[in-house]
Amino acid sequence: MPQIPLSKRINELLVLAVLDHGPAHGYQIALSVEERTGGAFSFQHGTLYPILHRLEGDGRV
């Protein structure tokens, strides 16, 4: 299994934490993560959807 950097793992966990409360669109996920972390974490343009695709490909969403 390839090693995935810790920062990507944290982002995946943040996305999964939001989705644990129910379905959400990408924009809703980004807003929720920023809100829940008090702005400590936010997604840069173009980073959220690759995470969602990876999670979907792994069967986690």
N, CA, C and O atoms as a Tripos MOL2 file, in Angstrom:
@<TRIPOS>MOLECULE
protein
  244   243    61     0     0
PROTEIN
NO_CHARGES

@<TRIPOS>ATOM
      1 N           0.8470   -1.1720    0.0000 N.3       1 MET1
      2 CA          0.0000    0.0000    0.0000 C.3       1 MET1
      3 C           0.8980    1.2430    0.0000 C.2       1 MET1
      4 O           1.8070    1.3430    0.8250 O.2       1 MET1
      5 N           0.6580    2.1790   -0.9040 N.am      2 PRO2
      6 CA          1.5020    3.3750   -0.9620 C.3       2 PRO2
      7 C           1.2850    4.2670    0.2610 C.2       2 PRO2
      8 O           0.1810    4.3630    0.7970 O.2       2 PRO2
      9 N           2.3610    4.9100    0.6790 N.am      3 GLN3
     10 CA          2.2830    5.8370    1.8060 C.3       3 GLN3
     11 C           1.6250    7.1430    1.3590 C.2       3 GLN3
     12 O           1.9790    7.6980    0.3190 O.2       3 GLN3
     13 N           0.6890    7.6180    2.1340 N.am      4 ILE4
     14 CA          0.0130    8.8830    1.8450 C.3       4 ILE4
     15 C           0.4530    9.8800    2.9110 C.2       4 ILE4
     16 O           0.4020    9.5740    4.1030 O.2       4 ILE4
     17 N           0.8880   11.0780    2.4910 N.am      5 PRO5
     18 CA          1.3410   12.0790    3.4690 C.3       5 PRO5
     19 C           0.2840   12.3790    4.5280 C.2       5 PRO5
     20 O          -0.9180   12.3060    4.2750 O.2       5 PRO5
     21 N           0.7680   12.7150    5.7110 N.am      6 LEU6
     22 CA         -0.1190   12.9930    6.8400 C.3       6 LEU6
     23 C          -1.1210   14.0990    6.5300 C.2       6 LEU6
     24 O          -2.2800   14.0130    6.9340 O.2       6 LEU6
     25 N          -0.6870   15.1320    5.8170 N.am      7 SER7
     26 CA         -1.6050   16.2370    5.5100 C.3       7 SER7
     27 C          -2.8030   15.7620    4.6900 C.2       7 SER7
     28 O          -3.9240   16.2320    4.8880 O.2       7 SER7
     29 N          -2.5600   14.8250    3.7690 N.am      8 LYS8
     30 CA         -3.6820   14.2890    2.9860 C.3       8 LYS8
     31 C          -4.5960   13.4490    3.8620 C.2       8 LYS8
     32 O          -5.8170   13.4830    3.7060 O.2       8 LYS8
     33 N          -4.0090   12.6950    4.7830 N.am      9 ARG9
     34 CA         -4.8190   11.8770    5.6940 C.3       9 ARG9
     35 C          -5.7020   12.7640    6.5790 C.2       9 ARG9
     36 O          -6.8710   12.4580    6.8130 O.2       9 ARG9
     37 N          -5.1300   13.8550    7.0610 N.am     10 ILE10
     38 CA         -5.9110   14.7720    7.8970 C.3      10 ILE10
     39 C          -7.0720   15.3410    7.0960 C.2      10 ILE10
     40 O          -8.1990   15.4040    7.5880 O.2      10 ILE10
     41 N          -6.8010   15.7530    5.8670 N.am     11 ASN11
     42 CA         -7.8710   16.2870    5.0160 C.3      11 ASN11
     43 C          -8.9560   15.2520    4.7820 C.2      11 ASN11
     44 O         -10.1430   15.5780    4.8060 O.2      11 ASN11
     45 N          -8.5560   14.0000    4.5530 N.am     12 GLU12
     46 CA         -9.5380   12.9350    4.3570 C.3      12 GLU12
     47 C         -10.3960   12.7680    5.6060 C.2      12 GLU12
     48 O         -11.6160   12.6350    5.5120 O.2      12 GLU12
     49 N          -9.7610   12.7740    6.7660 N.am     13 LEU13
     50 CA        -10.5080   12.6170    8.0140 C.3      13 LEU13
     51 C         -11.4750   13.7720    8.2460 C.2      13 LEU13
     52 O         -12.5860   13.5690    8.7340 O.2      13 LEU13
     53 N         -11.0540   14.9750    7.8970 N.am     14 LEU14
     54 CA        -11.9470   16.1300    8.0310 C.3      14 LEU14
     55 C         -13.1690   15.9790    7.1330 C.2      14 LEU14
     56 O         -14.2920   16.2600    7.5510 O.2      14 LEU14
     57 N         -12.9490   15.5360    5.9070 N.am     15 VAL15
     58 CA        -14.0620   15.3300    4.9710 C.3      15 VAL15
     59 C         -14.9830   14.2350    5.4950 C.2      15 VAL15
     60 O         -16.2040   14.3940    5.4920 O.2      15 VAL15
     61 N         -14.4080   13.1310    5.9430 N.am     16 LEU16
     62 CA        -15.2240   12.0330    6.4530 C.3      16 LEU16
     63 C         -16.0100   12.4500    7.6990 C.2      16 LEU16
     64 O         -17.1430   12.0100    7.8910 O.2      16 LEU16
     65 N         -15.4180   13.2900    8.5400 N.am     17 ALA17
     66 CA        -16.1210   13.7630    9.7390 C.3      17 ALA17
     67 C         -17.3540   14.5710    9.3610 C.2      17 ALA17
     68 O         -18.3990   14.4520   10.0010 O.2      17 ALA17
     69 N         -17.2360   15.3860    8.3320 N.am     18 VAL18
     70 CA        -18.3910   16.1630    7.8720 C.3      18 VAL18
     71 C         -19.4450   15.2270    7.2920 C.2      18 VAL18
     72 O         -20.6310   15.3470    7.6030 O.2      18 VAL18
     73 N         -19.0090   14.3000    6.4520 N.am     19 LEU19
     74 CA        -19.9560   13.3990    5.7880 C.3      19 LEU19
     75 C         -20.5900   12.4050    6.7490 C.2      19 LEU19
     76 O         -21.6210   11.8100    6.4340 O.2      19 LEU19
     77 N         -19.9860   12.2200    7.9190 N.am     20 ASP20
     78 CA        -20.5660   11.3380    8.9280 C.3      20 ASP20
     79 C         -21.9150   11.8730    9.4120 C.2      20 ASP20
     80 O         -22.7420   11.1170    9.9230 O.2      20 ASP20
     81 N         -22.1280   13.1710    9.2490 N.am     21 HIS21
     82 CA        -23.3890   13.7950    9.6670 C.3      21 HIS21
     83 C         -24.4330   13.7980    8.5580 C.2      21 HIS21
     84 O         -25.5630   14.2410    8.7650 O.2      21 HIS21
     85 N         -24.0570   13.3030    7.3780 N.am     22 GLY22
     86 CA        -25.0050   13.2400    6.2770 C.3      22 GLY22
     87 C         -24.3850   13.7110    4.9800 C.2      22 GLY22
     88 O         -23.2860   14.2650    4.9760 O.2      22 GLY22
     89 N         -25.0830   13.4930    3.8820 N.am     23 PRO23
     90 CA        -24.5610   13.8900    2.5710 C.3      23 PRO23
     91 C         -24.3490   15.4000    2.4950 C.2      23 PRO23
     92 O         -25.0630   16.1780    3.1270 O.2      23 PRO23
     93 N         -23.3510   15.7910    1.7070 N.am     24 ALA24
     94 CA        -23.0710   17.2190    1.5130 C.3      24 ALA24
     95 C         -22.3480   17.4060    0.1900 C.2      24 ALA24
     96 O         -21.6130   16.5290   -0.2640 O.2      24 ALA24
     97 N         -22.5660   18.5510   -0.4120 N.am     25 HIS25
     98 CA        -21.8440   18.9180   -1.6300 C.3      25 HIS25
     99 C         -20.4720   19.4460   -1.2370 C.2      25 HIS25
    100 O         -20.2360   19.8000   -0.0810 O.2      25 HIS25
    101 N         -19.5670   19.4940   -2.2160 N.am     26 GLY26
    102 CA        -18.2030   19.9410   -1.9660 C.3      26 GLY26
    103 C         -18.1180   21.2820   -1.2630 C.2      26 GLY26
    104 O         -17.3680   21.4380   -0.2990 O.2      26 GLY26
    105 N         -18.8840   22.2490   -1.7420 N.am     27 TYR27
    106 CA        -18.8530   23.5830   -1.1380 C.3      27 TYR27
    107 C         -19.3110   23.5330    0.3170 C.2      27 TYR27
    108 O         -18.7460   24.2110    1.1760 O.2      27 TYR27
    109 N         -20.3370   22.7280    0.5880 N.am     28 GLN28
    110 CA        -20.8310   22.5820    1.9560 C.3      28 GLN28
    111 C         -19.7700   21.9450    2.8460 C.2      28 GLN28
    112 O         -19.6060   22.3330    4.0030 O.2      28 GLN28
    113 N         -19.0570   20.9700    2.3040 N.am     29 ILE29
    114 CA        -17.9930   20.3080    3.0620 C.3      29 ILE29
    115 C         -16.9070   21.3140    3.4140 C.2      29 ILE29
    116 O         -16.4640   21.3860    4.5600 O.2      29 ILE29
    117 N         -16.4800   22.0890    2.4240 N.am     30 ALA30
    118 CA        -15.4210   23.0780    2.6510 C.3      30 ALA30
    119 C         -15.8330   24.0880    3.7230 C.2      30 ALA30
    120 O         -15.0450   24.4040    4.6140 O.2      30 ALA30
    121 N         -17.0550   24.5890    3.6400 N.am     31 LEU31
    122 CA        -17.5380   25.5500    4.6380 C.3      31 LEU31
    123 C         -17.6000   24.9310    6.0260 C.2      31 LEU31
    124 O         -17.2150   25.5570    7.0130 O.2      31 LEU31
    125 N         -18.0820   23.7080    6.0940 N.am     32 SER32
    126 CA        -18.2220   23.0320    7.3730 C.3      32 SER32
    127 C         -16.8650   22.7870    8.0240 C.2      32 SER32
    128 O         -16.7110   22.9880    9.2290 O.2      32 SER32
    129 N         -15.8830   22.3560    7.2420 N.am     33 VAL33
    130 CA        -14.5420   22.1140    7.7820 C.3      33 VAL33
    131 C         -13.9610   23.4130    8.3330 C.2      33 VAL33
    132 O         -13.4240   23.4400    9.4410 O.2      33 VAL33
    133 N         -14.0710   24.4690    7.5670 N.am     34 GLU34
    134 CA        -13.5270   25.7510    8.0150 C.3      34 GLU34
    135 C         -14.2320   26.2330    9.2860 C.2      34 GLU34
    136 O         -13.5970   26.7510   10.2040 O.2      34 GLU34
    137 N         -15.5460   26.0560    9.3210 N.am     35 GLU35
    138 CA        -16.3390   26.4740   10.4750 C.3      35 GLU35
    139 C         -16.0030   25.6440   11.7070 C.2      35 GLU35
    140 O         -15.7960   26.1910   12.7900 O.2      35 GLU35
    141 N         -15.9490   24.3290   11.5460 N.am     36 ARG36
    142 CA        -15.7030   23.4300   12.6790 C.3      36 ARG36
    143 C         -14.3060   23.5780   13.2570 C.2      36 ARG36
    144 O         -14.0970   23.3420   14.4470 O.2      36 ARG36
    145 N         -13.3530   23.9670   12.4260 N.am     37 THR37
    146 CA        -11.9700   24.0920   12.8950 C.3      37 THR37
    147 C         -11.6120   25.5350   13.2430 C.2      37 THR37
    148 O         -10.4510   25.8390   13.5160 O.2      37 THR37
    149 N         -12.5940   26.4120   13.2330 N.am     38 GLY38
    150 CA        -12.3390   27.8040   13.5450 C.3      38 GLY38
    151 C         -11.3740   28.4600   12.5750 C.2      38 GLY38
    152 O         -10.6460   29.3850   12.9340 O.2      38 GLY38
    153 N         -11.3770   27.9700   11.3410 N.am     39 GLY39
    154 CA        -10.5110   28.5280   10.3120 C.3      39 GLY39
    155 C          -9.1070   27.9430   10.2900 C.2      39 GLY39
    156 O          -8.2920   28.3240    9.4510 O.2      39 GLY39
    157 N          -8.8150   27.0170   11.2070 N.am     40 ALA40
    158 CA         -7.4800   26.4040   11.2420 C.3      40 ALA40
    159 C          -7.2260   25.5520   10.0040 C.2      40 ALA40
    160 O          -6.0890   25.4310    9.5490 O.2      40 ALA40
    161 N          -8.2830   24.9650    9.4660 N.am     41 PHE41
    162 CA         -8.1740   24.1620    8.2500 C.3      41 PHE41
    163 C          -9.1370   24.7140    7.2140 C.2      41 PHE41
    164 O         -10.2840   25.0370    7.5240 O.2      41 PHE41
    165 N          -8.6690   24.8170    5.9970 N.am     42 SER42
    166 CA         -9.5270   25.1880    4.8750 C.3      42 SER42
    167 C          -8.9470   24.5370    3.6320 C.2      42 SER42
    168 O          -7.7570   24.2260    3.5780 O.2      42 SER42
    169 N          -9.7820   24.3390    2.6490 N.am     43 PHE43
    170 CA         -9.3380   23.6900    1.4240 C.3      43 PHE43
    171 C          -8.9620   24.7280    0.3850 C.2      43 PHE43
    172 O          -9.7290   25.6470    0.0990 O.2      43 PHE43
    173 N          -7.7840   24.5720   -0.1710 N.am     44 GLN44
    174 CA         -7.3500   25.4270   -1.2710 C.3      44 GLN44
    175 C          -8.1160   25.0130   -2.5240 C.2      44 GLN44
    176 O          -8.5950   23.8840   -2.6330 O.2      44 GLN44
    177 N          -8.2210   25.9370   -3.4540 N.am     45 HIS45
    178 CA         -8.9120   25.6540   -4.7130 C.3      45 HIS45
    179 C          -8.3160   24.4020   -5.3630 C.2      45 HIS45
    180 O          -7.1020   24.3030   -5.5410 O.2      45 HIS45
    181 N          -9.1640   23.4700   -5.7060 N.am     46 GLY46
    182 CA         -8.7160   22.2750   -6.4180 C.3      46 GLY46
    183 C          -8.2190   21.1350   -5.5550 C.2      46 GLY46
    184 O          -7.7160   20.1470   -6.0890 O.2      46 GLY46
    185 N          -8.3410   21.2330   -4.2360 N.am     47 THR47
    186 CA         -7.8750   20.1270   -3.3980 C.3      47 THR47
    187 C          -8.9980   19.2440   -2.8730 C.2      47 THR47
    188 O          -8.7790   18.0610   -2.6100 O.2      47 THR47
    189 N         -10.1820   19.7900   -2.7170 N.am     48 LEU48
    190 CA        -11.2740   19.0180   -2.1250 C.3      48 LEU48
    191 C         -11.7760   17.9120   -3.0460 C.2      48 LEU48
    192 O         -11.9660   16.7800   -2.6030 O.2      48 LEU48
    193 N         -11.9910   18.2230   -4.3070 N.am     49 TYR49
    194 CA        -12.5840   17.2180   -5.1980 C.3      49 TYR49
    195 C         -11.6670   16.0210   -5.4480 C.2      49 TYR49
    196 O         -12.1680   14.9000   -5.5410 O.2      49 TYR49
    197 N         -10.3510   16.2020   -5.5620 N.am     50 PRO50
    198 CA         -9.4960   15.0100   -5.6500 C.3      50 PRO50
    199 C          -9.6040   14.1250   -4.4000 C.2      50 PRO50
    200 O          -9.5390   12.9000   -4.4950 O.2      50 PRO50
    201 N          -9.7670   14.7490   -3.2440 N.am     51 ILE51
    202 CA         -9.9460   13.9740   -2.0120 C.3      51 ILE51
    203 C         -11.2450   13.1850   -2.0820 C.2      51 ILE51
    204 O         -11.2750   12.0010   -1.7480 O.2      51 ILE51
    205 N         -12.3160   13.8370   -2.5140 N.am     52 LEU52
    206 CA        -13.6020   13.1460   -2.6360 C.3      52 LEU52
    207 C         -13.5290   12.0010   -3.6370 C.2      52 LEU52
    208 O         -14.0880   10.9300   -3.3990 O.2      52 LEU52
    209 N         -12.8450   12.2190   -4.7540 N.am     53 HIS53
    210 CA        -12.7000   11.1490   -5.7550 C.3      53 HIS53
    211 C         -11.8930    9.9820   -5.1950 C.2      53 HIS53
    212 O         -12.2260    8.8210   -5.4360 O.2      53 HIS53
    213 N         -10.8290   10.2880   -4.4440 N.am     54 ARG54
    214 CA        -10.0120    9.2270   -3.8530 C.3      54 ARG54
    215 C         -10.8320    8.4280   -2.8410 C.2      54 ARG54
    216 O         -10.7880    7.1970   -2.8330 O.2      54 ARG54
    217 N         -11.5780    9.1280   -1.9890 N.am     55 LEU55
    218 CA        -12.4160    8.4440   -1.0030 C.3      55 LEU55
    219 C         -13.4860    7.5960   -1.6770 C.2      55 LEU55
    220 O         -13.7930    6.4920   -1.2260 O.2      55 LEU55
    221 N         -14.0450    8.1130   -2.7500 N.am     56 GLU56
    222 CA        -15.0530    7.3570   -3.5000 C.3      56 GLU56
    223 C         -14.4260    6.1180   -4.1370 C.2      56 GLU56
    224 O         -15.0040    5.0320   -4.0940 O.2      56 GLU56
    225 N         -13.2470    6.2860   -4.7240 N.am     57 GLY57
    226 CA        -12.5530    5.1580   -5.3500 C.3      57 GLY57
    227 C         -12.1880    4.0710   -4.3540 C.2      57 GLY57
    228 O         -12.1550    2.8880   -4.6900 O.2      57 GLY57
    229 N         -11.9120    4.4910   -3.1130 N.am     58 ASP58
    230 CA        -11.5840    3.5370   -2.0520 C.3      58 ASP58
    231 C         -12.8360    2.9260   -1.4250 C.2      58 ASP58
    232 O         -12.7380    2.0580   -0.5580 O.2      58 ASP58
    233 N         -14.0170    3.3810   -1.8650 N.am     59 GLY59
    234 CA        -15.2700    2.8630   -1.3310 C.3      59 GLY59
    235 C         -15.6330    3.4200    0.0360 C.2      59 GLY59
    236 O         -16.4470    2.8280    0.7450 O.2      59 GLY59
    237 N         -15.0450    4.5490    0.4170 N.am     60 ARG60
    238 CA        -15.3230    5.1220    1.7390 C.3      60 ARG60
    239 C         -16.4350    6.1580    1.7120 C.2      60 ARG60
    240 O         -16.9480    6.5360    2.7650 O.2      60 ARG60
    241 N         -16.8210    6.6280    0.5190 N.am     61 VAL61
    242 CA        -17.9720    7.5310    0.4050 C.3      61 VAL61
    243 C         -18.8040    7.1000   -0.7760 C.2      61 VAL61
    244 O         -19.8290    7.7160   -1.0670 O.2      61 VAL61
@<TRIPOS>BOND
     1     1     2 1
     2     2     3 1
     3     3     4 2
     4     3     5 am
     5     5     6 1
     6     6     7 1
     7     7     8 2
     8     7     9 am
     9     9    10 1
    10    10    11 1
    11    11    12 2
    12    11    13 am
    13    13    14 1
    14    14    15 1
    15    15    16 2
    16    15    17 am
    17    17    18 1
    18    18    19 1
    19    19    20 2
    20    19    21 am
    21    21    22 1
    22    22    23 1
    23    23    24 2
    24    23    25 am
    25    25    26 1
    26    26    27 1
    27    27    28 2
    28    27    29 am
    29    29    30 1
    30    30    31 1
    31    31    32 2
    32    31    33 am
    33    33    34 1
    34    34    35 1
    35    35    36 2
    36    35    37 am
    37    37    38 1
    38    38    39 1
    39    39    40 2
    40    39    41 am
    41    41    42 1
    42    42    43 1
    43    43    44 2
    44    43    45 am
    45    45    46 1
    46    46    47 1
    47    47    48 2
    48    47    49 am
    49    49    50 1
    50    50    51 1
    51    51    52 2
    52    51    53 am
    53    53    54 1
    54    54    55 1
    55    55    56 2
    56    55    57 am
    57    57    58 1
    58    58    59 1
    59    59    60 2
    60    59    61 am
    61    61    62 1
    62    62    63 1
    63    63    64 2
    64    63    65 am
    65    65    66 1
    66    66    67 1
    67    67    68 2
    68    67    69 am
    69    69    70 1
    70    70    71 1
    71    71    72 2
    72    71    73 am
    73    73    74 1
    74    74    75 1
    75    75    76 2
    76    75    77 am
    77    77    78 1
    78    78    79 1
    79    79    80 2
    80    79    81 am
    81    81    82 1
    82    82    83 1
    83    83    84 2
    84    83    85 am
    85    85    86 1
    86    86    87 1
    87    87    88 2
    88    87    89 am
    89    89    90 1
    90    90    91 1
    91    91    92 2
    92    91    93 am
    93    93    94 1
    94    94    95 1
    95    95    96 2
    96    95    97 am
    97    97    98 1
    98    98    99 1
    99    99   100 2
   100    99   101 am
   101   101   102 1
   102   102   103 1
   103   103   104 2
   104   103   105 am
   105   105   106 1
   106   106   107 1
   107   107   108 2
   108   107   109 am
   109   109   110 1
   110   110   111 1
   111   111   112 2
   112   111   113 am
   113   113   114 1
   114   114   115 1
   115   115   116 2
   116   115   117 am
   117   117   118 1
   118   118   119 1
   119   119   120 2
   120   119   121 am
   121   121   122 1
   122   122   123 1
   123   123   124 2
   124   123   125 am
   125   125   126 1
   126   126   127 1
   127   127   128 2
   128   127   129 am
   129   129   130 1
   130   130   131 1
   131   131   132 2
   132   131   133 am
   133   133   134 1
   134   134   135 1
   135   135   136 2
   136   135   137 am
   137   137   138 1
   138   138   139 1
   139   139   140 2
   140   139   141 am
   141   141   142 1
   142   142   143 1
   143   143   144 2
   144   143   145 am
   145   145   146 1
   146   146   147 1
   147   147   148 2
   148   147   149 am
   149   149   150 1
   150   150   151 1
   151   151   152 2
   152   151   153 am
   153   153   154 1
   154   154   155 1
   155   155   156 2
   156   155   157 am
   157   157   158 1
   158   158   159 1
   159   159   160 2
   160   159   161 am
   161   161   162 1
   162   162   163 1
   163   163   164 2
   164   163   165 am
   165   165   166 1
   166   166   167 1
   167   167   168 2
   168   167   169 am
   169   169   170 1
   170   170   171 1
   171   171   172 2
   172   171   173 am
   173   173   174 1
   174   174   175 1
   175   175   176 2
   176   175   177 am
   177   177   178 1
   178   178   179 1
   179   179   180 2
   180   179   181 am
   181   181   182 1
   182   182   183 1
   183   183   184 2
   184   183   185 am
   185   185   186 1
   186   186   187 1
   187   187   188 2
   188   187   189 am
   189   189   190 1
   190   190   191 1
   191   191   192 2
   192   191   193 am
   193   193   194 1
   194   194   195 1
   195   195   196 2
   196   195   197 am
   197   197   198 1
   198   198   199 1
   199   199   200 2
   200   199   201 am
   201   201   202 1
   202   202   203 1
   203   203   204 2
   204   203   205 am
   205   205   206 1
   206   206   207 1
   207   207   208 2
   208   207   209 am
   209   209   210 1
   210   210   211 1
   211   211   212 2
   212   211   213 am
   213   213   214 1
   214   214   215 1
   215   215   216 2
   216   215   217 am
   217   217   218 1
   218   218   219 1
   219   219   220 2
   220   219   221 am
   221   221   222 1
   222   222   223 1
   223   223   224 2
   224   223   225 am
   225   225   226 1
   226   226   227 1
   227   227   228 2
   228   227   229 am
   229   229   230 1
   230   230   231 1
   231   231   232 2
   232   231   233 am
   233   233   234 1
   234   234   235 1
   235   235   236 2
   236   235   237 am
   237   237   238 1
   238   238   239 1
   239   239   240 2
   240   239   241 am
   241   241   242 1
   242   242   243 1
   243   243   244 2
@<TRIPOS>SUBSTRUCTURE
     1 MET1         2 RESIDUE 1 A MET
     2 PRO2         6 RESIDUE 1 A PRO
     3 GLN3        10 RESIDUE 1 A GLN
     4 ILE4        14 RESIDUE 1 A ILE
     5 PRO5        18 RESIDUE 1 A PRO
     6 LEU6        22 RESIDUE 1 A LEU
     7 SER7        26 RESIDUE 1 A SER
     8 LYS8        30 RESIDUE 1 A LYS
     9 ARG9        34 RESIDUE 1 A ARG
    10 ILE10       38 RESIDUE 1 A ILE
    11 ASN11       42 RESIDUE 1 A ASN
    12 GLU12       46 RESIDUE 1 A GLU
    13 LEU13       50 RESIDUE 1 A LEU
    14 LEU14       54 RESIDUE 1 A LEU
    15 VAL15       58 RESIDUE 1 A VAL
    16 LEU16       62 RESIDUE 1 A LEU
    17 ALA17       66 RESIDUE 1 A ALA
    18 VAL18       70 RESIDUE 1 A VAL
    19 LEU19       74 RESIDUE 1 A LEU
    20 ASP20       78 RESIDUE 1 A ASP
    21 HIS21       82 RESIDUE 1 A HIS
    22 GLY22       86 RESIDUE 1 A GLY
    23 PRO23       90 RESIDUE 1 A PRO
    24 ALA24       94 RESIDUE 1 A ALA
    25 HIS25       98 RESIDUE 1 A HIS
    26 GLY26      102 RESIDUE 1 A GLY
    27 TYR27      106 RESIDUE 1 A TYR
    28 GLN28      110 RESIDUE 1 A GLN
    29 ILE29      114 RESIDUE 1 A ILE
    30 ALA30      118 RESIDUE 1 A ALA
    31 LEU31      122 RESIDUE 1 A LEU
    32 SER32      126 RESIDUE 1 A SER
    33 VAL33      130 RESIDUE 1 A VAL
    34 GLU34      134 RESIDUE 1 A GLU
    35 GLU35      138 RESIDUE 1 A GLU
    36 ARG36      142 RESIDUE 1 A ARG
    37 THR37      146 RESIDUE 1 A THR
    38 GLY38      150 RESIDUE 1 A GLY
    39 GLY39      154 RESIDUE 1 A GLY
    40 ALA40      158 RESIDUE 1 A ALA
    41 PHE41      162 RESIDUE 1 A PHE
    42 SER42      166 RESIDUE 1 A SER
    43 PHE43      170 RESIDUE 1 A PHE
    44 GLN44      174 RESIDUE 1 A GLN
    45 HIS45      178 RESIDUE 1 A HIS
    46 GLY46      182 RESIDUE 1 A GLY
    47 THR47      186 RESIDUE 1 A THR
    48 LEU48      190 RESIDUE 1 A LEU
    49 TYR49      194 RESIDUE 1 A TYR
    50 PRO50      198 RESIDUE 1 A PRO
    51 ILE51      202 RESIDUE 1 A ILE
    52 LEU52      206 RESIDUE 1 A LEU
    53 HIS53      210 RESIDUE 1 A HIS
    54 ARG54      214 RESIDUE 1 A ARG
    55 LEU55      218 RESIDUE 1 A LEU
    56 GLU56      222 RESIDUE 1 A GLU
    57 GLY57      226 RESIDUE 1 A GLY
    58 ASP58      230 RESIDUE 1 A ASP
    59 GLY59      234 RESIDUE 1 A GLY
    60 ARG60      238 RESIDUE 1 A ARG
    61 VAL61      242 RESIDUE 1 A VAL
